[in-house]
Amino acid sequence: MGGNDERDLVRRGYDALSYHYRPDDADDGQYAPWLADLHQRLPASAAVLDLGCGCGVPVARFLARAGHQVTGVDISDVQVERARRLVPTATFLRADATRLDLAPESFDAVVCLYALIHMPLPDQPGLVERIATWLRPGGWLLTTVGHTAWTGTENAWLDGPAAMWWSHADAPTYRSWLRRAGLTITAEEFVPEGASGHTLFWARRPAS
């Protein structure tokens, strides 16, 4: 598959499985301590970009309720429509994150949870570099990435009617991409899922 085919597979998958993946009233779940930690690190009324925001729950909802100015981006029309309904005080864009053109130093934080791994691998290091430019000095990136390298498709994902596609490098590769983008990694942890898992990174743009 080419990059556009892969993007379409992800978009169609989340269009079809949006409610199956996360209901409107989902709680913060495993995201809760990460979001509470992020809120503690942010100034009041911070500008936060949620890349791969899904239906806006729980990330955009939590941050908007905490008084932050949230912009969410997702490739799925269904997810964005739900996000606009569920988090009306935030701003949501239907777009391909790898093709975003945003102003430098416009966000205090960028959150990208379980989203980078759905993007074509050749596009990921360039996106990491652009994220670093979108952050204000001292700004934070909170992201989950691959722990081991894998690219593949799962048919009938979540026992639903659609397939899903992933592509990710291993944690040391993401570590190198973050550092190459000029970000300082302050924490890294393994987040188990089933027989494998993901790596969570906290990374910061130097304050000066």
Backbone as a chain_set.jsonl record, in Angstrom:
{"seq": "MGGNDERDLVRRGYDALSYHYRPDDADDGQYAPWLADLHQRLPASAAVLDLGCGCGVPVARFLARAGHQVTGVDISDVQVERARRLVPTATFLRADATRLDLAPESFDAVVCLYALIHMPLPDQPGLVERIATWLRPGGWLLTTVGHTAWTGTENAWLDGPAAMWWSHADAPTYRSWLRRAGLTITAEEFVPEGASGHTLFWARRPAS", "coords": {"N": [[0.828, -1.209, 0.0], [0.382, 2.269, -0.649], [1.156, 5.474, 0.89], [-1.224, 7.058, 0.93], [-3.222, 5.119, 0.671], [-2.896, 3.764, 3.073], [-3.488, 5.786, 4.921], [-6.17, 6.157, 4.254], [-7.22, 3.722, 5.061], [-6.937, 3.849, 7.829], [-8.527, 6.116, 8.349], [-11.076, 5.258, 7.404], [-11.428, 3.107, 9.099], [-11.639, 4.263, 11.681], [-13.839, 5.897, 11.218], [-15.816, 3.937, 10.929], [-15.685, 2.56, 13.355], [-15.822, 4.279, 15.485], [-17.62, 4.704, 17.754], [-17.519, 2.191, 18.808], [-14.903, 2.033, 19.576], [-14.637, 4.041, 21.548], [-16.993, 5.125, 23.83], [-19.371, 7.89, 24.194], [-19.493, 8.615, 26.901], [-17.171, 7.756, 28.092], [-14.733, 7.193, 30.666], [-11.727, 8.77, 32.014], [-9.812, 6.826, 32.258], [-6.771, 5.036, 31.677], [-5.495, 7.289, 30.881], [-5.802, 9.224, 32.803], [-3.812, 9.813, 34.982], [-1.717, 10.791, 33.387], [-2.817, 13.035, 32.145], [-3.476, 14.62, 34.337], [-0.927, 15.112, 35.299], [0.147, 16.516, 33.123], [-1.488, 18.815, 33.168], [-0.615, 19.987, 35.551], [1.861, 20.865, 34.784], [1.43, 22.919, 33.031], [0.89, 26.382, 32.108], [-1.792, 28.596, 33.221], [-4.757, 28.582, 31.218], [-3.523, 27.457, 28.947], [-2.316, 26.883, 25.592], [-3.054, 24.054, 23.817], [-2.297, 21.375, 21.68], [-3.958, 18.648, 20.392], [-3.093, 15.954, 18.844], [-4.425, 13.607, 16.681], [-6.914, 13.389, 17.924], [-9.244, 11.94, 18.138], [-12.519, 11.252, 19.328], [-12.491, 13.343, 21.032], [-12.575, 12.637, 23.642], [-10.644, 11.065, 26.066], [-8.895, 13.278, 26.227], [-9.057, 16.012, 25.086], [-11.438, 16.787, 26.31], [-10.816, 16.67, 29.096], [-8.706, 18.58, 29.265], [-9.934, 20.91, 28.297], [-11.92, 21.275, 30.216], [-10.271, 21.88, 32.301], [-9.614, 24.437, 31.761], [-7.988, 25.054, 29.621], [-6.947, 26.064, 26.283], [-7.877, 24.301, 23.669], [-6.909, 22.672, 20.712], [-7.9, 20.286, 18.496], [-6.969, 17.641, 16.278], [-7.86, 15.385, 13.772], [-8.02, 12.571, 11.545], [-10.377, 11.373, 10.908], [-13.669, 11.884, 9.874], [-15.996, 11.223, 11.32], [-15.044, 11.001, 13.942], [-14.189, 13.648, 14.416], [-16.597, 15.073, 14.154], [-17.98, 14.044, 16.358], [-16.255, 14.932, 18.402], [-16.556, 17.71, 18.256], [-19.137, 17.943, 19.172], [-18.987, 16.772, 21.739], [-17.027, 18.198, 23.094], [-17.515, 21.171, 23.154], [-16.219, 23.605, 23.643], [-13.702, 23.485, 22.628], [-11.561, 23.557, 19.68], [-11.779, 21.896, 16.621], [-10.189, 20.18, 13.955], [-10.492, 18.567, 10.844], [-8.079, 16.778, 9.552], [-5.013, 15.595, 8.056], [-2.5, 14.773, 10.128], [0.189, 14.65, 9.434], [0.462, 16.442, 7.446], [0.022, 18.949, 8.341], [0.234, 22.493, 8.668], [1.348, 24.628, 10.806], [1.669, 27.512, 12.939], [4.889, 28.529, 14.116], [5.962, 28.017, 17.515], [3.434, 28.088, 18.816], [2.068, 26.598, 20.683], [1.699, 25.495, 24.058], [1.793, 22.889, 24.773], [1.879, 19.695, 23.181], [-0.102, 16.932, 22.597], [-0.046, 13.562, 21.78], [-1.41, 10.78, 21.634], [-1.441, 7.367, 21.093], [-1.615, 7.748, 18.34], [0.416, 8.621, 16.553], [1.412, 6.189, 15.764], [-0.34, 5.307, 13.864], [0.349, 6.499, 11.555], [2.041, 6.809, 8.378], [5.262, 5.392, 8.442], [7.574, 6.666, 7.196], [6.821, 9.336, 7.354], [6.848, 10.025, 9.995], [9.283, 10.895, 11.481], [9.688, 13.496, 10.418], [7.317, 14.747, 11.204], [7.651, 14.726, 13.976], [9.765, 16.532, 14.154], [8.493, 18.867, 13.242], [6.551, 19.175, 15.228], [8.191, 19.895, 17.346], [8.873, 22.473, 16.553], [6.426, 23.73, 16.719], [6.002, 23.945, 19.398], [6.184, 26.161, 22.149], [9.041, 27.729, 23.721], [10.082, 25.764, 26.439], [7.824, 24.253, 26.281], [5.757, 21.255, 26.271], [5.827, 17.869, 25.026], [3.737, 15.159, 25.036], [3.577, 11.849, 24.391], [2.613, 8.665, 23.037], [4.28, 5.928, 21.657], [5.628, 3.362, 19.459], [6.864, 0.382, 21.042], [8.28, -1.852, 20.224], [9.365, -2.452, 16.855], [6.969, -2.512, 14.249], [4.816, -3.106, 11.518], [1.626, -3.343, 10.153], [-1.623, -4.807, 9.364], [-4.792, -5.263, 10.854], [-7.512, -7.213, 10.419], [-11.083, -6.941, 10.871], [-10.948, -5.379, 13.208], [-11.125, -4.914, 16.73], [-13.186, -6.679, 16.814], [-14.985, -5.642, 15.062], [-16.545, -4.14, 12.07], [-14.497, -3.292, 10.383], [-11.117, -2.863, 9.13], [-7.858, -2.153, 10.602], [-4.827, -0.246, 10.601], [-1.35, -0.093, 11.387], [1.853, 1.451, 11.96], [4.98, 1.416, 13.246], [8.107, 2.396, 14.687], [10.814, 1.232, 16.839], [11.305, 1.863, 20.404], [13.965, 2.978, 20.932], [14.473, 4.2, 18.452], [12.466, 6.18, 18.258], [13.306, 7.668, 20.441], [15.689, 8.687, 19.47], [14.735, 10.266, 17.362], [13.255, 12.225, 18.734], [15.266, 13.517, 20.168], [16.841, 14.425, 18.064], [15.176, 16.317, 17.036], [15.547, 18.309, 18.788], [14.409, 18.158, 21.268], [14.191, 17.611, 24.791], [14.214, 14.656, 26.509], [12.421, 13.847, 29.305], [11.185, 11.842, 30.716], [10.411, 8.369, 30.41], [8.401, 5.594, 29.82], [7.262, 2.185, 29.9], [4.205, 1.103, 28.622], [2.075, -1.334, 29.184], [0.158, -3.458, 27.013], [-1.976, -5.947, 26.363], [-0.163, -8.625, 25.043], [2.007, -7.138, 24.45], [2.949, -3.777, 24.121], [3.279, -0.169, 24.526], [5.434, 2.741, 24.31], [5.68, 5.468, 26.446], [6.48, 8.824, 26.212], [7.717, 11.734, 27.807], [8.618, 14.795, 26.68], [10.52, 17.804, 26.257], [10.667, 21.095, 24.944], [13.589, 22.969, 25.067], [13.862, 25.705, 27.387], [15.246, 27.953, 26.643]], "CA": [[0.0, 0.0, 0.0], [1.036, 3.562, -0.562], [0.786, 6.254, 2.059], [-2.618, 7.479, 0.906], [-4.04, 3.941, 0.942], [-2.799, 3.493, 4.506], [-4.261, 6.828, 5.601], [-7.591, 5.885, 4.027], [-7.586, 2.569, 5.877], [-7.09, 4.355, 9.198], [-9.703, 7.012, 8.386], [-12.296, 4.45, 7.282], [-11.548, 2.28, 10.29], [-12.178, 5.043, 12.797], [-15.202, 6.294, 10.853], [-16.717, 2.805, 11.158], [-15.579, 1.982, 14.693], [-15.667, 5.363, 16.454], [-18.357, 4.455, 18.995], [-17.04, 0.908, 19.317], [-13.598, 2.29, 20.175], [-14.795, 4.806, 22.784], [-18.334, 5.728, 23.922], [-19.431, 9.307, 24.571], [-19.343, 8.833, 28.341], [-15.985, 7.055, 28.585], [-13.971, 7.921, 31.682], [-10.366, 9.105, 31.588], [-9.077, 5.572, 32.186], [-5.322, 5.079, 31.89], [-5.001, 8.625, 30.566], [-6.039, 10.15, 33.92], [-2.611, 10.368, 35.623], [-0.919, 11.535, 32.407], [-3.443, 14.337, 31.923], [-3.315, 15.395, 35.562], [0.474, 15.526, 35.326], [0.308, 17.567, 32.117], [-2.149, 20.032, 33.667], [0.251, 20.581, 36.572], [3.039, 21.45, 34.136], [1.024, 23.965, 32.097], [0.365, 27.649, 32.637], [-3.243, 28.741, 33.102], [-5.265, 28.862, 29.867], [-2.49, 27.085, 27.991], [-2.706, 26.428, 24.257], [-2.655, 22.65, 23.699], [-2.66, 20.699, 20.438], [-4.224, 17.221, 20.571], [-2.935, 15.323, 17.53], [-5.11, 12.322, 16.738], [-7.779, 13.667, 19.082], [-10.391, 11.05, 18.2], [-13.824, 11.867, 19.601], [-12.309, 14.402, 22.019], [-12.609, 12.022, 24.97], [-10.746, 11.967, 27.22], [-7.847, 14.297, 26.32], [-9.562, 17.373, 24.88], [-12.457, 17.056, 27.34], [-10.124, 16.945, 30.363], [-7.936, 19.821, 29.201], [-10.866, 22.032, 28.159], [-12.544, 21.484, 31.526], [-9.248, 22.468, 33.168], [-9.461, 25.834, 31.391], [-7.009, 25.251, 28.56], [-7.443, 26.321, 24.929], [-7.516, 23.049, 23.014], [-7.131, 22.437, 19.29], [-7.783, 18.867, 18.195], [-6.839, 17.292, 14.864], [-8.041, 13.953, 13.519], [-8.233, 12.265, 10.129], [-11.705, 10.767, 10.759], [-14.805, 12.81, 9.914], [-16.906, 10.83, 12.399], [-14.413, 11.364, 15.212], [-14.195, 15.109, 14.569], [-17.984, 15.489, 14.409], [-18.272, 13.715, 17.759], [-15.463, 15.798, 19.269], [-17.181, 19.04, 18.283], [-20.34, 17.834, 20.012], [-18.665, 16.386, 23.109], [-16.162, 19.214, 23.713], [-17.865, 22.346, 22.338], [-15.356, 24.769, 23.882], [-12.438, 23.291, 21.915], [-11.587, 23.705, 18.23], [-11.371, 20.628, 16.01], [-9.91, 20.207, 12.526], [-10.369, 17.283, 10.17], [-6.871, 16.93, 8.745], [-3.931, 14.624, 8.172], [-1.514, 15.412, 11.006], [1.511, 14.712, 8.807], [0.45, 17.506, 6.444], [-0.372, 20.197, 8.995], [1.124, 23.643, 8.596], [0.953, 25.452, 11.939], [2.62, 28.586, 13.249], [5.909, 28.19, 15.11], [5.843, 28.451, 18.91], [2.039, 28.448, 19.051], [1.435, 25.737, 21.677], [2.402, 25.176, 25.298], [1.942, 21.432, 24.816], [1.301, 18.85, 22.132], [-0.43, 15.585, 23.061], [-0.242, 12.661, 20.639], [-1.535, 9.474, 22.281], [-1.918, 6.263, 20.245], [-1.946, 8.321, 17.036], [1.594, 8.596, 15.68], [1.591, 4.808, 15.299], [-1.238, 5.075, 12.733], [0.803, 7.321, 10.434], [3.121, 6.147, 7.63], [6.534, 5.516, 9.151], [8.479, 7.679, 6.639], [6.355, 10.683, 7.706], [6.861, 10.263, 11.435], [10.353, 11.753, 12.0], [9.445, 14.88, 10.017], [6.263, 15.288, 12.058], [8.261, 14.997, 15.285], [10.537, 17.773, 14.02], [7.562, 19.997, 13.163], [5.968, 19.346, 16.565], [9.16, 20.65, 18.155], [8.81, 23.893, 16.173], [5.135, 24.277, 17.15], [6.048, 24.166, 20.837], [6.846, 27.329, 22.692], [10.144, 27.359, 24.608], [9.589, 25.198, 27.682], [6.606, 23.49, 26.027], [5.822, 19.805, 26.481], [5.229, 16.852, 24.173], [3.341, 13.913, 25.689], [3.239, 10.981, 23.275], [2.836, 7.224, 23.076], [4.844, 5.448, 20.391], [5.891, 1.935, 19.49], [7.929, -0.142, 21.904], [9.044, -2.618, 19.247], [8.998, -2.064, 15.486], [5.961, -3.37, 13.608], [3.87, -2.525, 10.567], [0.69, -4.373, 9.729], [-3.067, -4.568, 9.33], [-5.633, -6.232, 11.558], [-8.872, -7.24, 9.904], [-12.12, -7.039, 11.908], [-10.366, -4.791, 14.416], [-12.045, -4.813, 17.854], [-14.338, -7.522, 16.437], [-15.922, -4.782, 14.343], [-16.703, -4.343, 10.625], [-13.462, -2.62, 9.597], [-9.72, -3.169, 9.424], [-7.044, -1.042, 11.097], [-3.425, -0.34, 10.166], [-0.37, 0.568, 12.248], [3.256, 1.387, 11.552], [5.802, 2.109, 14.242], [9.487, 2.0, 14.948], [10.997, 0.832, 18.234], [11.498, 2.98, 21.326], [15.222, 3.71, 20.721], [14.37, 5.041, 17.251], [11.712, 7.38, 18.635], [14.169, 8.439, 21.328], [16.645, 9.42, 18.628], [14.003, 11.29, 16.621], [12.93, 13.309, 19.663], [16.493, 14.269, 20.46], [17.268, 15.1, 16.844], [14.278, 17.468, 16.879], [15.922, 19.315, 19.762], [13.622, 18.017, 22.489], [14.826, 16.945, 25.919], [13.353, 13.615, 27.069], [12.488, 13.915, 30.768], [10.692, 10.583, 31.276], [10.045, 7.339, 29.436], [7.9, 4.41, 30.524], [6.594, 1.161, 29.116], [2.778, 1.001, 28.926], [1.695, -2.648, 28.66], [-1.151, -3.68, 26.379], [-1.994, -7.326, 25.898], [1.129, -9.313, 25.127], [3.087, -6.208, 24.109], [2.697, -2.482, 24.735], [3.778, 1.045, 23.902], [6.325, 3.557, 25.118], [5.216, 6.827, 26.712], [7.557, 9.801, 26.378], [7.58, 13.153, 28.118], [9.752, 15.513, 26.106], [10.326, 19.24, 26.429], [11.51, 22.022, 24.204], [14.354, 23.767, 26.035], [13.256, 27.01, 27.678], [15.979, 29.022, 25.972]], "C": [[0.856, 1.249, 0.0], [0.521, 4.334, 0.622], [-0.677, 6.667, 2.09], [-3.553, 6.317, 1.192], [-4.06, 3.645, 2.439], [-3.599, 4.518, 5.306], [-5.756, 6.565, 5.459], [-8.072, 4.715, 4.879], [-7.817, 2.997, 7.324], [-8.348, 5.216, 9.312], [-11.004, 6.214, 8.333], [-12.524, 3.598, 8.524], [-12.149, 3.048, 11.455], [-13.56, 5.611, 12.485], [-16.192, 5.186, 11.23], [-16.788, 2.393, 12.625], [-15.52, 3.034, 15.804], [-16.344, 5.051, 17.785], [-17.92, 3.136, 19.631], [-15.722, 1.103, 20.063], [-13.74, 3.03, 21.498], [-16.181, 5.447, 22.816], [-18.259, 7.186, 24.358], [-19.06, 9.533, 26.029], [-18.143, 8.084, 28.923], [-15.28, 7.879, 29.652], [-12.541, 8.137, 31.19], [-9.45, 7.885, 31.547], [-7.59, 5.746, 32.462], [-4.734, 6.45, 31.588], [-4.997, 9.552, 31.782], [-4.754, 10.669, 34.56], [-1.744, 11.169, 34.662], [-1.486, 12.939, 32.247], [-3.333, 15.22, 33.16], [-1.889, 15.933, 35.667], [0.712, 16.659, 34.328], [-0.288, 18.88, 32.607], [-1.276, 20.75, 34.691], [1.453, 21.299, 35.963], [2.705, 22.688, 33.301], [0.677, 25.27, 32.796], [-1.161, 27.672, 32.517], [-3.608, 29.092, 31.663], [-4.218, 28.578, 28.793], [-3.1, 26.693, 26.65], [-2.153, 25.019, 24.065], [-3.178, 22.089, 22.379], [-2.801, 19.215, 20.73], [-4.22, 16.57, 19.191], [-3.484, 13.901, 17.576], [-6.096, 12.34, 17.887], [-8.942, 12.709, 19.202], [-11.669, 11.811, 18.463], [-13.72, 12.962, 20.66], [-12.29, 13.917, 23.455], [-11.493, 10.991, 25.051], [-9.851, 13.2, 27.166], [-8.402, 15.71, 26.202], [-10.579, 17.74, 25.949], [-11.795, 17.443, 28.659], [-9.463, 18.315, 30.33], [-8.842, 21.041, 29.057], [-11.542, 22.333, 29.495], [-11.57, 22.127, 32.504], [-8.927, 23.908, 32.778], [-8.469, 26.116, 30.285], [-7.688, 25.44, 27.205], [-6.97, 25.175, 24.039], [-7.86, 23.09, 21.528], [-6.898, 20.958, 19.03], [-7.748, 18.632, 16.697], [-7.031, 15.781, 14.726], [-8.379, 13.748, 12.054], [-9.637, 11.751, 9.846], [-12.806, 11.815, 10.882], [-15.722, 12.504, 11.087], [-16.326, 11.239, 13.749], [-14.47, 12.879, 15.447], [-15.602, 15.627, 14.835], [-18.374, 15.212, 15.854], [-17.527, 14.659, 18.7], [-16.086, 17.183, 19.369], [-18.426, 19.049, 19.15], [-19.985, 17.612, 21.485], [-17.824, 17.427, 23.842], [-16.371, 20.53, 22.964], [-16.967, 23.554, 22.544], [-13.993, 24.635, 23.202], [-12.66, 23.491, 20.416], [-11.064, 22.418, 17.601], [-11.254, 20.766, 14.489], [-9.856, 18.788, 11.992], [-9.196, 17.414, 9.219], [-5.933, 15.755, 8.982], [-2.808, 15.299, 8.959], [-0.162, 15.57, 10.333], [1.599, 15.825, 7.776], [0.01, 18.847, 7.027], [0.698, 21.271, 8.812], [0.667, 24.623, 9.672], [2.049, 26.461, 12.264], [3.646, 28.121, 14.274], [5.563, 28.758, 16.486], [4.411, 28.877, 19.259], [1.354, 27.602, 20.119], [2.338, 25.542, 22.89], [2.605, 23.676, 25.458], [1.321, 20.817, 23.575], [1.111, 17.464, 22.734], [-0.687, 14.729, 21.832], [-0.235, 11.23, 21.177], [-2.162, 8.459, 21.33], [-2.331, 6.759, 18.86], [-0.774, 8.275, 16.071], [1.767, 7.223, 15.038], [0.623, 4.424, 14.183], [-0.8, 5.839, 11.483], [1.936, 6.609, 9.701], [4.482, 6.432, 8.248], [7.472, 6.564, 8.541], [8.095, 9.115, 7.004], [6.573, 11.02, 9.174], [8.034, 11.129, 11.913], [10.184, 13.219, 11.619], [8.357, 15.524, 10.855], [6.815, 15.605, 13.448], [9.047, 16.31, 15.231], [9.622, 18.991, 13.944], [6.89, 20.244, 14.51], [6.901, 20.181, 17.433], [9.122, 22.135, 17.818], [7.499, 24.526, 16.622], [5.118, 24.579, 18.639], [6.715, 25.497, 21.168], [8.05, 26.88, 23.533], [9.617, 26.917, 25.974], [8.347, 24.347, 27.509], [6.839, 21.986, 26.06], [5.219, 19.009, 25.323], [4.978, 15.617, 25.028], [2.877, 12.969, 24.587], [3.452, 9.513, 23.612], [3.263, 6.782, 21.687], [5.049, 3.942, 20.489], [6.966, 1.577, 20.5], [8.866, -1.024, 21.081], [8.537, -2.243, 17.86], [7.988, -3.054, 14.902], [5.122, -2.546, 12.646], [2.929, -3.624, 10.127], [-0.753, -3.933, 9.835], [-3.773, -5.655, 10.127], [-7.039, -6.13, 11.006], [-9.855, -7.426, 11.064], [-11.582, -6.544, 13.249], [-11.439, -4.587, 15.481], [-13.326, -5.604, 17.608], [-15.408, -6.71, 15.707], [-15.882, -5.015, 12.847], [-15.584, -3.762, 9.774], [-12.072, -3.08, 10.036], [-9.031, -1.937, 9.991], [-5.591, -1.321, 10.743], [-2.537, 0.457, 11.112], [1.002, 0.505, 11.599], [4.085, 2.139, 12.583], [7.196, 1.519, 14.318], [9.587, 1.51, 16.385], [11.338, 2.055, 19.09], [12.838, 3.694, 21.126], [15.201, 4.617, 19.49], [13.595, 6.315, 17.562], [12.538, 8.274, 19.548], [15.139, 9.296, 20.503], [15.956, 10.522, 17.835], [13.67, 12.489, 17.51], [14.152, 14.168, 19.933], [16.976, 15.034, 19.238], [16.427, 16.348, 16.587], [14.582, 18.562, 17.895], [15.156, 19.253, 21.061], [14.427, 17.264, 23.549], [13.852, 15.93, 26.501], [13.52, 13.627, 28.589], [11.978, 12.644, 31.426], [10.29, 9.66, 30.14], [9.547, 6.131, 30.227], [7.214, 3.457, 29.554], [5.144, 1.07, 29.579], [2.285, -0.324, 28.353], [0.307, -2.651, 28.034], [-1.149, -5.091, 25.802], [-0.639, -7.972, 26.094], [2.3, -8.383, 24.828], [2.834, -4.881, 24.83], [3.297, -1.35, 23.938], [4.758, 1.735, 24.834], [5.75, 4.957, 25.228], [6.426, 7.714, 26.93], [6.996, 11.132, 26.859], [8.824, 13.827, 27.549], [9.457, 17.011, 26.124], [11.226, 20.03, 25.505], [12.277, 22.868, 25.208], [13.797, 25.18, 26.169], [13.994, 28.144, 26.985], [17.072, 28.432, 25.112]], "O": [[1.936, 1.272, 0.59], [-0.429, 3.918, 1.285], [-1.309, 6.634, 3.146], [-4.564, 6.487, 1.874], [-5.104, 3.318, 3.003], [-4.302, 4.164, 6.253], [-6.518, 6.727, 6.412], [-9.203, 4.72, 5.363], [-8.774, 2.562, 7.964], [-9.132, 5.066, 10.249], [-11.922, 6.458, 9.117], [-13.661, 3.391, 8.95], [-13.051, 2.56, 12.135], [-14.372, 5.788, 13.393], [-17.261, 5.455, 11.778], [-17.829, 1.929, 13.091], [-15.2, 2.706, 16.946], [-15.705, 5.127, 18.834], [-17.951, 2.989, 20.853], [-15.455, 0.426, 21.057], [-13.054, 2.703, 22.467], [-16.517, 6.229, 21.927], [-17.223, 7.656, 24.83], [-18.398, 10.516, 26.364], [-18.108, 7.81, 30.123], [-15.228, 9.106, 29.565], [-12.191, 7.733, 30.081], [-8.421, 7.907, 30.872], [-7.192, 6.496, 33.354], [-3.608, 6.746, 31.987], [-4.276, 10.55, 31.799], [-4.605, 11.886, 34.677], [-1.099, 12.132, 35.076], [-0.739, 13.918, 32.217], [-3.121, 16.427, 33.048], [-1.677, 17.074, 36.076], [1.389, 17.639, 34.64], [0.333, 19.935, 32.478], [-1.206, 21.979, 34.699], [1.996, 22.229, 36.559], [3.608, 23.427, 32.907], [0.225, 25.267, 33.941], [-1.746, 26.862, 31.797], [-2.873, 29.803, 30.978], [-4.047, 29.354, 27.853], [-4.241, 26.234, 26.578], [-0.943, 24.804, 24.138], [-4.333, 22.297, 22.009], [-1.878, 18.591, 21.253], [-5.21, 16.625, 18.462], [-3.066, 13.091, 18.403], [-6.12, 11.433, 18.719], [-9.58, 12.651, 20.254], [-11.89, 12.883, 17.9], [-14.739, 13.46, 21.138], [-12.022, 14.688, 24.376], [-11.404, 10.121, 24.184], [-10.023, 14.101, 27.987], [-8.237, 16.52, 27.115], [-10.589, 18.869, 26.441], [-12.174, 18.44, 29.273], [-9.635, 19.117, 31.248], [-8.557, 22.093, 29.629], [-11.716, 23.494, 29.864], [-11.981, 22.833, 33.424], [-8.065, 24.537, 33.392], [-8.136, 27.273, 30.027], [-8.834, 25.04, 27.002], [-5.79, 25.096, 23.699], [-8.957, 23.49, 21.14], [-5.82, 20.436, 19.312], [-8.413, 19.333, 15.933], [-6.438, 14.999, 15.47], [-8.945, 14.625, 11.402], [-10.056, 11.692, 8.69], [-12.871, 12.545, 11.871], [-16.178, 13.418, 11.776], [-17.041, 11.766, 14.601], [-14.767, 13.328, 16.554], [-15.784, 16.526, 15.656], [-19.02, 16.038, 16.5], [-18.096, 15.135, 19.682], [-16.137, 17.765, 20.452], [-18.735, 20.054, 19.79], [-20.609, 18.195, 22.372], [-17.893, 17.532, 25.067], [-15.492, 20.958, 22.216], [-16.951, 24.45, 21.7], [-13.211, 25.585, 23.204], [-13.795, 23.583, 19.949], [-10.019, 21.908, 18.006], [-12.096, 21.379, 13.833], [-9.252, 17.909, 12.605], [-9.299, 18.085, 8.193], [-6.048, 15.027, 9.968], [-2.233, 16.287, 8.501], [0.563, 16.521, 10.623], [2.685, 16.124, 7.279], [-0.333, 19.769, 6.287], [1.897, 20.989, 8.803], [-0.294, 25.365, 9.47], [3.21, 26.273, 11.902], [3.303, 27.393, 15.206], [4.96, 29.824, 16.607], [4.203, 29.897, 19.916], [0.19, 27.842, 20.439], [3.559, 25.44, 22.773], [3.489, 23.242, 26.196], [0.371, 21.348, 23.0], [2.039, 16.892, 23.306], [-1.451, 15.114, 20.947], [0.795, 10.556, 21.179], [-3.267, 8.661, 20.826], [-3.286, 6.249, 18.275], [-0.944, 7.93, 14.902], [2.218, 7.117, 13.898], [0.741, 3.341, 13.611], [-1.498, 5.828, 10.47], [2.712, 5.884, 10.323], [4.811, 7.581, 8.541], [8.117, 7.296, 9.291], [8.939, 10.01, 6.969], [6.489, 12.187, 9.556], [7.801, 12.043, 12.704], [10.505, 14.1, 12.416], [8.446, 16.706, 11.188], [6.482, 16.638, 14.028], [8.992, 17.105, 16.169], [9.935, 20.036, 14.516], [6.679, 21.394, 14.894], [6.456, 21.066, 18.164], [9.316, 22.973, 18.7], [7.453, 25.729, 16.881], [4.306, 25.383, 19.098], [7.692, 25.893, 20.533], [8.066, 25.745, 24.009], [8.806, 27.61, 26.588], [7.855, 23.773, 28.48], [7.963, 21.509, 25.899], [4.23, 19.424, 24.719], [5.892, 15.095, 25.666], [1.886, 13.253, 23.913], [4.353, 9.161, 24.374], [2.693, 7.2, 20.678], [4.683, 3.323, 21.488], [7.864, 2.371, 20.779], [10.087, -0.953, 21.221], [7.409, -1.772, 17.711], [8.134, -4.268, 15.043], [4.764, -1.407, 12.947], [3.369, -4.715, 9.766], [-1.064, -2.847, 10.322], [-3.393, -6.824, 10.075], [-7.684, -5.086, 11.11], [-9.508, -7.991, 12.101], [-11.737, -7.198, 14.281], [-12.542, -4.137, 15.171], [-14.397, -5.263, 18.11], [-16.589, -7.055, 15.735], [-15.262, -5.973, 12.387], [-15.705, -3.739, 8.549], [-11.877, -3.602, 11.134], [-9.54, -0.822, 9.883], [-5.178, -2.472, 10.603], [-2.91, 1.533, 11.58], [1.281, -0.38, 10.79], [3.917, 3.343, 12.773], [7.428, 0.339, 14.056], [8.575, 1.384, 17.074], [11.622, 3.135, 18.57], [12.86, 4.925, 21.146], [15.832, 5.674, 19.482], [14.014, 7.407, 17.177], [12.479, 9.499, 19.442], [15.37, 10.467, 20.805], [16.523, 11.599, 17.651], [13.791, 13.637, 17.08], [14.076, 15.396, 19.927], [17.464, 16.158, 19.356], [16.904, 17.316, 15.995], [13.954, 19.621, 17.875], [15.231, 20.174, 21.874], [15.238, 16.394, 23.231], [12.767, 16.308, 26.944], [14.624, 13.44, 29.099], [12.303, 12.384, 32.585], [9.887, 10.101, 29.063], [10.188, 5.698, 31.184], [6.664, 3.867, 28.532], [4.875, 0.972, 30.777], [2.095, -0.428, 27.141], [-0.594, -1.938, 28.475], [-0.407, -5.388, 24.865], [-0.039, -7.884, 27.166], [3.458, -8.788, 24.939], [2.536, -4.873, 26.024], [3.765, -1.541, 22.816], [4.896, 1.361, 25.999], [5.377, 5.563, 24.224], [7.298, 7.396, 27.739], [5.956, 11.597, 26.393], [9.948, 13.468, 27.898], [8.306, 17.433, 26.021], [12.391, 19.689, 25.305], [11.671, 23.433, 26.118], [13.325, 25.773, 25.199], [13.409, 29.204, 26.762], [17.809, 29.169, 24.459]]}, "num_chains": 1, "name": "protein.A"}
